[in-house]
Amino acid sequence: MSADEDALCVVLCNAPPDKAEDIARAALEAHLCACVNIVPGVVSLYWWKGELCRDGESTLLLKTRASLVAELTRAIRAAHPYEVPEVIALPIDPDKGNPAYLDWLRAETKPPA
């Protein structure tokens, strides 16, 4: 397995509070991520179609393999009610953090094809 196939990411996604758990469960049941933290009570201000909007949301922190980000993005888009859901992947430094946790994360996600 190459270093790229073994790389890990945290994927950020904001969603309506009543949809956050459904999105998390869909990603987890497909083994596209090992863990999802749902942070409720986020207030998002953003531009949409020329208007400044304000919405209450929940932030999802999905931990996954970098090689699964494209498939995870498709799954989030399929389960998400927004026309353009936020999906941002941030790399996890393999030399920082708890090695046992990072090993667990790899074990609980689909291996690269």
Kinemage of the C-alpha trace (Angstrom):
@kinemage 1
@onewidth
@group {chain A} dominant
@subgroup {mainchain}
@vectorlist {calphas} color= white
{ca met a 1} P 0.000 0.000 0.000
{ca ser a 2} L 1.412 3.367 -0.979
{ca ala a 3} L 1.659 6.299 1.397
{ca asp a 4} L -1.103 8.052 -0.592
{ca glu a 5} L -3.467 5.092 -0.163
{ca asp a 6} L -2.726 5.043 3.564
{ca ala a 7} L -3.127 8.828 4.044
{ca leu a 8} L -5.910 10.047 6.320
{ca cys a 9} L -8.192 13.083 6.279
{ca val a 10} L -10.777 14.910 8.304
{ca val a 11} L -13.720 15.916 6.142
{ca leu a 12} L -15.781 18.916 7.248
{ca cys a 13} L -19.442 19.258 6.360
{ca asn a 14} L -22.171 21.544 7.689
{ca ala a 15} L -25.779 20.396 7.585
{ca pro a 16} L -29.196 21.258 8.961
{ca pro a 17} L -29.375 19.904 12.526
{ca asp a 18} L -32.229 17.540 11.664
{ca lys a 19} L -30.222 15.942 8.808
{ca ala a 20} L -26.739 15.720 10.382
{ca glu a 21} L -27.185 12.298 11.972
{ca asp a 22} L -28.721 10.823 8.799
{ca ile a 23} L -25.692 12.001 6.795
{ca ala a 24} L -23.307 10.619 9.434
{ca arg a 25} L -25.041 7.233 9.549
{ca ala a 26} L -25.072 6.901 5.747
{ca ala a 27} L -21.302 7.506 5.616
{ca leu a 28} L -20.599 5.183 8.548
{ca glu a 29} L -22.797 2.338 7.311
{ca ala a 30} L -20.910 2.403 3.985
{ca his a 31} L -17.579 2.344 5.910
{ca leu a 32} L -16.550 5.560 4.157
{ca cys a 33} L -15.420 6.942 7.497
{ca ala a 34} L -14.559 5.490 10.893
{ca cys a 35} L -16.024 8.187 13.109
{ca val a 36} L -18.225 11.257 12.827
{ca asn a 37} L -18.415 13.993 15.432
{ca ile a 38} L -21.545 16.121 15.200
{ca val a 39} L -21.082 19.571 16.682
{ca pro a 40} L -24.508 21.179 17.158
{ca gly a 41} L -25.337 24.838 17.516
{ca val a 42} L -23.182 26.261 14.719
{ca val a 43} L -24.330 29.540 13.186
{ca ser a 44} L -23.296 29.921 9.562
{ca leu a 45} L -23.273 33.196 7.667
{ca tyr a 46} L -22.705 32.896 3.927
{ca trp a 47} L -23.521 34.284 0.518
{ca trp a 48} L -26.058 32.331 -1.525
{ca lys a 49} L -27.466 33.508 -4.849
{ca gly a 50} L -26.607 37.134 -4.108
{ca glu a 51} L -28.083 37.197 -0.615
{ca leu a 52} L -26.386 37.143 2.759
{ca cys a 53} L -27.858 34.184 4.646
{ca arg a 54} L -27.784 33.071 8.286
{ca asp a 55} L -28.633 29.510 9.301
{ca gly a 56} L -28.305 27.267 12.299
{ca glu a 57} L -26.358 24.163 11.385
{ca ser a 58} L -24.427 21.236 12.804
{ca thr a 59} L -20.822 20.644 11.790
{ca leu a 60} L -19.804 17.087 10.956
{ca leu a 61} L -16.170 16.037 11.374
{ca leu a 62} L -15.746 12.792 9.427
{ca lys a 63} L -12.467 10.860 9.787
{ca thr a 64} L -11.520 8.811 6.746
{ca arg a 65} L -8.847 7.651 4.319
{ca ala a 66} L -7.773 10.192 1.705
{ca ser a 67} L -8.508 7.566 -0.945
{ca leu a 68} L -12.189 7.548 0.114
{ca val a 69} L -12.784 11.318 0.003
{ca ala a 70} L -14.307 11.306 -3.503
{ca glu a 71} L -16.678 8.444 -2.639
{ca leu a 72} L -17.505 10.047 0.719
{ca thr a 73} L -18.236 13.338 -1.051
{ca arg a 74} L -20.681 11.563 -3.375
{ca ala a 75} L -22.399 9.908 -0.387
{ca ile a 76} L -22.688 13.227 1.465
{ca arg a 77} L -24.123 14.919 -1.621
{ca ala a 78} L -26.687 12.111 -2.036
{ca ala a 79} L -27.860 12.377 1.591
{ca his a 80} L -27.590 16.161 1.975
{ca pro a 81} L -30.559 18.480 1.382
{ca tyr a 82} L -28.456 21.436 0.160
{ca glu a 83} L -27.937 22.110 -3.536
{ca val a 84} L -24.219 22.694 -2.860
{ca pro a 85} L -23.190 21.077 0.454
{ca glu a 86} L -19.879 21.988 2.023
{ca val a 87} L -17.359 19.154 1.816
{ca ile a 88} L -13.772 20.085 2.670
{ca ala a 89} L -11.000 17.546 3.271
{ca leu a 90} L -8.040 18.386 5.500
{ca pro a 91} L -5.017 16.069 5.719
{ca ile a 92} L -4.076 14.376 8.970
{ca asp a 93} L -0.345 14.504 9.665
{ca pro a 94} L 0.667 10.833 10.016
{ca asp a 95} L 3.490 11.755 12.414
{ca lys a 96} L 1.199 13.569 14.829
{ca gly a 97} L -1.582 12.224 16.974
{ca asn a 98} L -2.249 8.887 18.606
{ca pro a 99} L -0.825 6.118 16.354
{ca ala a 100} L -3.276 3.571 17.794
{ca tyr a 101} L -6.219 5.835 16.864
{ca leu a 102} L -4.887 6.331 13.334
{ca asp a 103} L -4.483 2.548 12.954
{ca trp a 104} L -8.065 2.083 14.186
{ca leu a 105} L -9.307 4.663 11.685
{ca arg a 106} L -7.664 2.736 8.842
{ca ala a 107} L -9.072 -0.577 10.104
{ca glu a 108} L -12.656 0.722 10.251
{ca thr a 109} L -12.783 2.206 6.750
{ca lys a 110} L -12.975 0.449 3.410
{ca pro a 111} L -9.520 -0.453 2.142
{ca pro a 112} L -8.449 1.195 -1.107
{ca ala a 113} L -9.702 -0.601 -4.229
